[in-house]
Amino acid sequence: MVTTILEVEGMTCDHCVKAVTDAVMALSGVSNVIVELESKRVTVDHDPKEATLDKIKAEIAEEGYTVV
């Protein structure tokens, strides 16, 4: 497992937190997701062989947010 911290633009409310959390947690290999609105950070604990960085970024983008 590794921990990846991403800066994500466009999150403004609790709905955004839930959308990003649910989308990333649905990926195989993800064990934990923490979304912080104030710092615009998404922290993901994941197996990089299953839940690659590209897959995580794609899930966040699919929800309508931008990974910086």
N, C-alpha and C positions, 0 to 999 in steps of 0.2 A: 504494500500500500504506500502511496505517496500523497502528499497534501499539495494541492495547487490553489493558488490565490489569483483570481481574475478580477480586473476592473471592468465593471459593466455599466454602460450609460443607458438612461431611459427608465430606470426603476424609480417610481415615485410613491408607491403606497403598499399596503399589506397584500393587495391582490397581486401586485408584481412579485412580491416575495414568495407568495404561494405558487404562482405560475412557474417561476424559475426553479424553486425547490422541487416541485412535483415533476417537472420535465427532466431535470438532471438526475433525481433519485430513481427515475424509471429506467435509467441506463444500467445494464448489467455491469457489475464491477464497481459500482458507486456505493460506499457505505455511509457517507454522511455529507450533508450540504448545509452550509450556514450562509445566509444572505443578510448583508448589513446595508440598509438603505443609506444611512448617513455617510458612510465611507465609500459607497458604491462598490463594495467588495463581495465576491462570491468565493467562499472557501469550500473546496471539494476534496474529500478523502476518497481515493479511488485506486483501483488496480490499473496501471497504465497499459497493460496488455489487453484488457477488456474494454475499459472506458478510456479511450484515447483522448488527448487534448482536443483534437479535431472534432470528435463526436460530442464532447461536452460543449464546445463553442457552437456547434451546429444546433444543438438542442436549445441553447440560450437564444440564438439568432431566430430560430423558428418561433419562439415566443414573442419576438418583436423587439428584442433588446440588442445592443451593440457591445461586443467585447472589444475593449480598447487594447 
